Amino acid sequence: MEAAQCFTFKNVLTVPFVYFLPIAVVIGFPFFFIYATIGVKAVGVFGLVVVFLLVFGLFKLFIDIISKTVEICFAGNRIIINNQEYKKDQILGIYMRDYEERQTSIISFEIWFVNGKKLEITDTEYRNQYNPKKGDELYAFIRTLKRELNFIKTKKDNFRAMQGRAAYWYSRKR
């Protein structure tokens, strides 16, 4: 039996990012309400800056607390994602950034399963700066994914690309 090839992605979220809008409202609304009722007269515009920084800091702290490390291993005819084992034919496809042709080190992909479930993995550090170590790991991951699952890049979703999400669909050769 061949050795498993593993990839570790640190500081990622496995929760769809759309869920964070209500969380931001829950965190921010009380502070902005207090500022609107009391703070405008007491501290003026400076208070608004402090409230923005406080809300941003709390939201960043919340994201750091729920971020995790995801390990994906390819072993034989199985793929292991955080100690959950799947057969390779259970994976329908994956939305990913184009790590082969573009230099990007932002982790963003969605693994779609045959049963309709999906696993979204998103980076918590959304920087435009290229990290060569992370970029090389993502390049190796996409190459391994294509080889192990027999996937090819089949299409680009322009709507997802406009949102800055993983826009390229990789699936099995037909």
WOWOSUL-V139417 format. One record per pair of residues at least 4 apart in sequence whose C-alpha atoms are under 6 Angstrom apart, sorted by the first residue. I is the first residue (numbers start at 0). J is the second residue. If there is no record, write none. Layout:
# WOWOSUL-V139417
i & j
I & J
I & J
This chain:
# WOWOSUL-V139417
i & j
3 & 73
3 & 74
4 & 72
4 & 73
5 & 71
5 & 72
6 & 70
6 & 71
7 & 69
7 & 70
8 & 68
8 & 69
9 & 68
10 & 66
10 & 67
10 & 68
10 & 123
11 & 66
11 & 67
11 & 121
11 & 122
11 & 123
12 & 66
12 & 120
12 & 121
13 & 119
13 & 120
19 & 23
23 & 27
24 & 28
27 & 54
28 & 32
31 & 35
33 & 37
34 & 38
35 & 39
38 & 42
39 & 43
42 & 46
52 & 56
62 & 66
69 & 81
70 & 80
70 & 81
71 & 79
71 & 80
72 & 78
72 & 79
73 & 78
76 & 87
77 & 85
77 & 86
77 & 87
78 & 84
78 & 85
78 & 87
79 & 83
79 & 84
89 & 112
89 & 113
90 & 112
90 & 113
91 & 111
91 & 112
91 & 113
92 & 111
92 & 169
92 & 170
93 & 109
93 & 110
93 & 111
93 & 168
93 & 169
94 & 108
94 & 109
94 & 165
94 & 166
94 & 167
94 & 168
95 & 108
95 & 165
95 & 166
95 & 167
96 & 165
96 & 166
96 & 167
97 & 101
98 & 138
99 & 138
103 & 129
103 & 134
104 & 129
104 & 130
104 & 133
104 & 134
106 & 121
106 & 122
107 & 120
107 & 121
107 & 165
108 & 120
108 & 165
109 & 118
109 & 119
110 & 117
110 & 118
111 & 117
112 & 116
112 & 117
130 & 134
131 & 135
140 & 144
143 & 147
144 & 148
145 & 149
145 & 150
149 & 171
150 & 169
150 & 170
150 & 171
151 & 169
151 & 170
152 & 168
152 & 169
153 & 168
153 & 169
154 & 167
154 & 168
155 & 166
155 & 167
156 & 166
159 & 164
159 & 166
160 & 164
160 & 166
